[in-house]
Structure formats: C-alpha cells, structure tokens
Amino acid sequence: MPDIAVFQASDAPIEFIDLGAQRWRLGRRVDEAILRVVDHGKYIMGPEVAIFEQELATFCGAKHVLSCANGTDALGLALMAKGIKPGQAVLVPSFTFAATAEVVAWFDAVPVFVDVLEHTFNMDPVSLEAGIATAKRLGLEPAGIIPVDLFGLPAGYDEILAIAAAHRLWVICDAAQSFGASYKGRNVGTLGDITTTSFFPAKPLGCYGDGGAVFTDDDDIAAVLKSLRVHGQGSDKYDNVRIGMNARLDTIQAAVLSQKLAIFADEIEARNQVARRYGDLLGEIVHVPDIPEGHTSVWAQYTVRLPNGCDRDAVAARLKEAGVPTAVYYAKPLHQQTAYRHYPVAGNGLPVSERLAGEVLSLPMHPYLAEPVQRRIADALRRALN
C-alpha cells in the first residue's frame, strides 16, 4: 500500500475520518469507473452492480449477495424475507444506532432491548436470555435476534446462535460497521441466517452516496430478496408477486465500491496497525477496546472508555481546542430515546448500556492515520485527562 502518511504533516489538521487520503490513492481509478457508467448510461441495475455483488461474495465467501440502496433497507429486506409479523418480538441491543430497532417497528413488530458487554460493546448473551423471557412474559412471540457488530467487531456468535437455536429463532447479523471482519475463521457475511451491511461513506467500505447489501447462503431467501428489492416483482416488472420495496443500489455507487473493494484488504490491515498503536499509546490512561480471541475487527470506530468520574464533555472540549476531533457513539441508548422508550427492556434494566453511554469517546480512525499524528492525539488526550 502506498504510504499516504508521508504526505501528512504532523501539525496538519487532524481528520476524524480522512476520505481525502483515500481519494488521493484512488482518485483516477474511481473517476474512470464513474465515467464508464456515464458513457454507457445504465444508471439503474447496470452491469457494475452484478460485478460488485460477485466481488463481495468472493471477498467474504457468502453464496448470495444482493446490493441495495442503504443499510437500513438491507435490514428491512432481511426482515421481510423472514416474514416478520405484527406483534412478534425481535431482540436487539440498546447500545447502537436507531436503524436496528427502527426496521422492526416498520412492520409493527416489537423491538425488545437487551444489554451489551462492557468490554466488547456487543450483545450480552445473559441479557439476551432475559429479553426472551421478558417477551414471553408479556405475551409476545419471539421471532428473531438482530445482534449488532458494534464499531467493527463481530458479536459473540457462538453463544447467540446457540440461544437462537434453543428458542427456534432466526438471526439477522447487523454488520453495518463490521464487513471485512471475521469470527473464529469465518468472515462476516457468513455467520447468521442473513447478514446486512451499509456502505455509508464513513463506513470502512463506503461509497460516494449511500448503499448497502444483504448476504445469505440460503437459495430460497436469496430469491425472495431479489424480488423484494424491486417492488416484489415476479417474472417481469408488471407481475408483482409480493409487496416489496424500491431498494436498488445505483450503478455509479457499485462502480465506486468495486474500486474501493480492490484495496479494502490493505486498508483493513492498516486499520489494525493504527488500532495497535492506539492500544500501546493509550492503554495506561483510558480503557482501550478489547478484541476477544478468534475475532478480528475492521475498526469502524476507535472507541475508548474514559476513567470513572471524568467529565467527558470537558475532555472532548479540550481535545477540540488541541485540534483533535472526537465523537460520541451513542450518547443515549435506544431504550431511553423518545421514539423507543415505550418498548420492553430485558430483565430489570440495561445498566451497562446506560453506563457506556456516559463513558465512551471515539477518536480519529482511518487507514491513513500516521504514527506522528497518533502520538499527537495521545498526548492531547493525556493532557485533557489531567
């Protein structure tokens, strides 16, 4: 991989996610790919879409890949393919973005919120069991589980899949942040009944607009997804055999993503190098992310937990003054948000999600983050904490 970092001055403005550096590397190739689409004019479902889907399948090992308009539609398509019904319960983590629960509510199903593990930020199997019990106690029919691979790290699927099997539930893996990661030798995209991802520009594999994809090894589900993506059409566009969506990935985005996928493995390696440096630099002053044995991460975000008693707003303000951008994902768990607080929560509450919401702080993370810049970030964080 070209060493983009050599062109970054150690005192230059720090980018939270530096898409400009990636643009420097890929600019001409992406421009030419876009112009090929402009020249042939097949802007919807053009040949680049099928090519990109095959490239994704080859990359992760999934049998079927269906691209779509965005990561939220990907989740919606997956739920429709699973035949979600009004009143059924779907177990989802509370410490994540709203889309995971939002799509459940689309279909008048009931998201039941469960807690996460503080060291991985991912779904807690003990809380999952409690959530299933809560749903049954309320007279709901548990239908499935949507684990989220938060910040790029796959959830603990051995335990989650075992619980799902014991209760006869399906599993849709929300891999909006983790495509490119692996779990015990298996790539994200091949772990649950269905996997979904997002190509939002800030994701590790992002396009120049919006996009998403659905992965499955099930032939029947793949056929239904293909129909659902285009209004539920059957043998032709005027033979609609089910209620569907307009959820297609446009051809220009597929062309852009193919060029980005070609360097994705290099970028994942670079992201992990950046994460290791952060661990070395920050491990003694904050709680750095923990990667369990057998997992790999694509580091969609590098999220630390501040020490007990820290004023996070003050720390972030001091970092901003030092030229270091930060972000907070997620400042309010879903079960406390206005649109979702009337839905059930597992057991007696979600204490870890509530605590993490006040402790987490995400630092700049991208494949082109140079070591001197990381040292500058670490020094600024050390000063801000003191």
Disulfide bonds with the S-S distance in Angstrom:
none
